[in-house]
Amino acid sequence: MALRAGVDLGIFTRIGGSTVTADSLGAALKVEPDRLSRLLYALASIGLLEVKDGQFRNGAEASAFLDASKPTYRGGDHALLRELWGADLLTAESLRQNRPAALHDFSEAGPESAAAFSRMLAPGGVTFGRHLAREIDLSAIGSVIDIGGGPGTILVGLRERRPQIAATLMELPAVAAVAPAILSEYGADDVVVEEGDITVAPSIGRHDLAILKAVVQVLSPDQARRSILNAARCLTPGGEIAIAGSGVVDDDRLGPPEGVFLNLTFLNLYRHGESYTEGQYRAWMTQAGFRDIIRSRLDGCTLFRARLTG
């Protein structure tokens, strides 16, 4: 909670490479210095800040990942965490009411809520795209589609290494309407934004790589199966799929921890989404015609990769 508050206030970015006192930082942030100092010392106690004689500076981790001026910045996740943690507190209520107490329905999202949620996802999307670009051989990929990718910023990170790759974002109408503005902020005006529902039909184009991050886990089992089947229909023969998300559990449902406990978060957010097992993912992918299915870890979540038979 201290970390989240520090990012929300912009403390790490404001400090940057300098050294500050609670008084000078409080003046810059327009908050009361004595009260602020409680948070600064809390952050120093866990190593995110360093302090000597009342002078604070960023620790190594904060300098690398929590300063928004750095390309490695990860602090943008704080807004998303606020929503997820708020939902987590409602688990008992969701069970009592037999419905999600913090329902999140992408298909019914208005423009403002769609834009707000997409912006929460944008920074993490760029980082994931960078990691994925290091995981996959992009040399033979001419076209990539990000299915259900929210703001589409995974494509931004992915194409930092190969800008010539043609990129398409496929999203529901409400999200597709707000994505171009966000992509423009990241200098990605050339990304094609296609309205569509992957549980109903594939993309109108064909691509060498299809990405589904945090998509399958928000769907019912039948929708999940159909989404992977339609994703296969978006690919060229021999094309590759990358399915990623924290909502994956081992077949015994006891791990990994993030999948097990995210399953509780899903109770509060979605009518049907859940952390599906590895066996379920493999069965759906095999049915869709994928082979050489590999499970690995990437950027803190599970990644399934496979190639389409043909």
C-alpha positions in Angstrom: 0.0 0.0 0.0 2.9 2.4 0.7 4.4 1.6 -2.7 1.1 2.2 -4.4 0.7 5.5 -2.6 4.2 6.6 -3.6 3.5 5.9 -7.2 0.1 7.5 -7.1 1.7 10.7 -5.7 4.5 10.6 -8.2 7.2 10.6 -5.5 9.7 8.5 -7.3 9.4 10.5 -10.5 9.6 13.8 -8.7 12.8 12.7 -6.9 14.4 11.4 -10.1 18.1 11.5 -9.7 18.1 14.2 -7.0 18.0 14.2 -3.2 15.1 15.8 -1.4 13.8 16.6 2.1 10.3 16.0 3.3 9.8 19.8 3.3 11.0 20.3 -0.3 9.1 17.3 -1.7 6.0 18.2 0.2 6.1 21.7 -1.3 6.5 20.2 -4.8 3.7 17.8 -4.3 1.5 20.3 -2.4 1.1 17.9 0.6 1.9 18.5 4.3 5.6 17.6 4.9 5.3 16.1 8.4 2.5 13.7 7.2 4.5 13.0 4.0 7.5 12.0 6.0 5.7 9.0 7.4 5.3 7.6 3.9 8.9 8.5 3.0 10.3 6.6 6.0 8.0 3.6 5.2 9.3 3.5 1.7 12.9 3.8 3.0 12.3 0.9 5.4 11.7 -1.4 2.4 14.5 -0.1 0.3 12.6 1.8 -2.3 14.0 5.1 -0.9 17.4 5.7 0.8 17.6 8.2 3.6 20.5 9.9 5.3 20.3 12.9 7.6 16.7 13.6 6.5 17.7 13.6 2.8 15.8 11.1 0.6 16.8 9.7 -2.8 15.5 6.8 -4.9 16.8 3.3 -4.2 18.1 1.2 -7.1 14.8 -0.6 -7.7 12.7 2.6 -7.6 15.1 4.4 -9.9 14.9 1.6 -12.5 11.2 0.9 -12.4 9.2 3.6 -10.6 10.5 6.8 -12.3 8.1 7.6 -15.1 10.8 9.3 -17.1 12.6 6.0 -17.6 11.6 3.5 -20.4 11.6 0.7 -17.9 8.9 2.3 -15.8 6.4 -0.1 -14.3 4.5 2.2 -12.0 1.5 2.6 -14.3 0.1 -0.6 -12.9 -0.9 1.3 -9.7 -4.2 2.4 -11.1 -5.1 -1.1 -12.2 -4.1 -2.5 -8.8 -6.4 0.0 -7.0 -9.4 -1.5 -9.0 -8.3 -5.2 -8.5 -7.6 -4.8 -4.8 -10.9 -3.0 -4.3 -12.7 -5.9 -5.9 -10.8 -8.5 -3.8 -12.3 -7.0 -0.7 -15.8 -8.0 -2.0 -15.2 -11.7 -2.3 -17.5 -12.7 0.6 -20.2 -10.4 -0.8 -19.9 -11.9 -4.3 -20.4 -15.4 -2.8 -23.4 -14.3 -0.7 -25.1 -12.7 -3.7 -24.0 -15.4 -6.2 -22.9 -12.6 -8.6 -19.9 -10.4 -9.2 -20.1 -7.5 -6.6 -17.7 -5.4 -8.8 -19.0 -6.5 -12.2 -16.8 -5.5 -15.2 -18.5 -6.1 -18.5 -16.3 -5.0 -21.5 -19.3 -5.4 -23.9 -21.4 -2.9 -22.0 -18.6 -0.4 -21.1 -19.3 3.3 -22.0 -16.7 5.5 -23.6 -15.4 7.0 -20.4 -15.1 3.7 -18.5 -13.6 2.0 -21.5 -11.0 4.7 -21.9 -10.2 4.8 -18.2 -9.7 1.0 -17.9 -7.6 0.9 -21.2 -5.3 3.6 -19.8 -4.7 1.5 -16.7 -3.6 -1.4 -19.0 -1.4 0.7 -21.3 1.9 0.9 -19.5 2.0 -2.8 -18.6 1.1 -3.6 -22.2 4.2 -1.9 -23.5 6.4 -3.8 -21.0 4.8 -7.1 -21.9 5.3 -6.5 -25.6 9.0 -5.9 -25.0 9.4 -9.1 -23.1 7.4 -11.0 -25.8 9.7 -9.6 -28.5 12.7 -11.1 -26.7 10.9 -14.5 -26.4 9.8 -14.9 -30.0 11.8 -14.9 -33.2 10.3 -11.9 -35.0 12.4 -12.2 -38.2 9.8 -14.2 -40.1 6.8 -12.3 -38.8 5.2 -9.8 -41.2 1.9 -9.3 -39.5 0.7 -9.6 -35.9 -2.7 -9.3 -34.3 -3.4 -8.5 -30.7 -6.8 -9.9 -29.9 -8.7 -8.4 -27.0 -5.6 -6.2 -26.3 -7.4 -3.2 -24.7 -5.3 -0.2 -25.7 -3.1 -2.2 -28.0 0.1 -1.1 -26.4 1.5 -4.7 -26.4 2.0 -4.0 -30.1 4.0 -0.8 -29.2 6.5 -2.8 -27.1 6.7 -5.7 -29.5 7.5 -3.5 -32.5 10.3 -1.5 -30.8 12.6 -4.2 -32.2 10.9 -4.5 -35.7 8.8 -1.4 -36.5 8.1 -2.8 -40.0 5.8 -5.5 -38.7 2.2 -4.7 -39.7 0.0 -4.6 -36.5 -3.7 -5.0 -35.9 -5.7 -4.6 -32.7 -9.0 -6.5 -32.6 -11.3 -5.3 -29.9 -15.0 -5.0 -28.9 -16.6 -1.8 -30.3 -16.5 0.2 -27.0 -12.8 -0.4 -26.5 -11.9 -0.1 -30.2 -13.4 3.3 -30.2 -10.9 4.6 -27.6 -7.8 2.7 -28.5 -6.6 4.9 -31.4 -6.2 8.0 -29.2 -4.1 6.0 -26.7 -2.0 4.4 -29.4 -1.4 7.8 -30.9 0.0 8.9 -27.5 2.6 6.1 -27.9 3.4 7.1 -31.5 1.6 4.1 -33.0 -0.9 5.7 -35.3 -0.2 3.0 -37.9 -1.8 0.2 -35.9 -5.0 -1.0 -37.6 -7.9 -1.1 -35.1 -10.5 -3.7 -36.0 -13.9 -4.0 -34.3 -14.8 -7.6 -33.6 -15.6 -10.3 -31.0 -13.2 -13.2 -31.1 -15.7 -15.5 -29.4 -18.0 -15.0 -32.5 -15.7 -14.7 -35.5 -12.1 -14.4 -36.5 -10.3 -11.3 -37.8 -11.0 -10.2 -41.3 -7.3 -10.6 -42.1 -4.6 -13.2 -41.7 -1.5 -12.8 -39.6 1.7 -14.6 -38.7 1.3 -14.1 -34.9 -1.8 -13.9 -32.8 -1.6 -12.6 -29.2 -4.2 -13.1 -26.6 -3.2 -11.7 -23.2 -5.6 -11.8 -20.3 -8.5 -12.7 -22.7 -9.3 -16.4 -22.3 -9.5 -16.0 -18.5 -12.4 -13.6 -18.6 -14.6 -15.9 -20.7 -16.9 -18.8 -20.1 -15.4 -22.3 -21.0 -17.3 -22.4 -24.3 -16.3 -18.8 -25.2 -12.7 -19.6 -24.2 -12.7 -22.6 -26.6 -14.3 -20.6 -29.4 -11.8 -17.7 -28.9 -8.9 -20.0 -29.4 -10.5 -21.7 -32.4 -11.2 -18.3 -34.0 -7.7 -17.1 -33.2 -6.4 -20.1 -35.2 -8.5 -18.9 -38.1 -6.7 -15.5 -37.9 -3.4 -17.2 -38.7 -1.5 -18.1 -41.8 -0.4 -21.8 -42.1 2.3 -22.4 -39.6 1.5 -19.2 -37.8 2.1 -18.8 -34.1 -0.1 -18.1 -31.1 0.9 -16.6 -27.8 -1.7 -16.9 -25.0 -0.7 -15.2 -21.8 -2.2 -14.3 -18.4 -2.0 -14.8 -14.7 -5.3 -16.7 -14.8 -3.8 -20.1 -15.3 -3.6 -22.9 -12.7 -1.9 -26.3 -12.6 -4.2 -29.3 -13.1 -4.3 -29.8 -9.3 -5.6 -26.2 -8.9 -3.1 -25.6 -6.1 -0.7 -23.3 -7.9 0.8 -21.1 -9.1 -0.3 -18.7 -6.3 -1.2 -15.8 -8.6 -3.5 -18.0 -10.6 -5.2 -19.5 -7.6 -5.8 -16.2 -5.9 -6.7 -14.3 -9.1 -9.5 -16.9 -9.4 -11.0 -15.2 -6.4 -10.7 -11.8 -8.0 -12.6 -13.1 -11.0 -15.5 -14.0 -8.7 -15.9 -10.3 -8.1 -15.4 -9.0 -11.6 -16.8 -11.4 -14.2 -19.9 -13.6 -14.6 -18.0 -16.5 -16.1 -14.2 -15.8 -16.1 -11.9 -18.0 -14.1 -8.3 -19.4 -13.9 -8.5 -22.4 -16.2 -6.1 -25.3 -15.9 -3.2 -26.1 -18.1 -5.1 -29.2 -19.3 -8.0 -27.1 -20.4 -5.7 -24.7 -22.3 -3.9 -27.6 -24.0 -7.2 -29.3 -25.0 -8.6 -26.1 -26.5 -5.4 -25.4 -28.4 -5.1 -28.9 -29.7 -8.7 -28.9 -30.9 -8.0 -25.6 -32.8 -5.1 -27.3 -34.6 -2.1 -26.1 -32.7 1.0 -28.3 -32.1 4.2 -28.1 -30.1 2.4 -26.4 -27.2 4.9 -24.9 -24.7 4.1 -23.5 -21.3 6.6 -21.0 -19.8 6.7 -17.9 -17.7 6.9 -14.3 -19.0 6.7 -11.0 -17.2 5.1 -12.5 -14.2 2.4 -14.5 -15.9 1.9 -17.9 -17.7 2.6 -18.0 -21.5 1.4 -20.7 -23.9 3.0 -20.8 -27.3 2.2 -23.1 -30.2 2.2 -23.3 -34.0 -0.8 -23.9 -36.3 -0.7 -27.2 -38.1 -0.5 -26.7 -41.9 
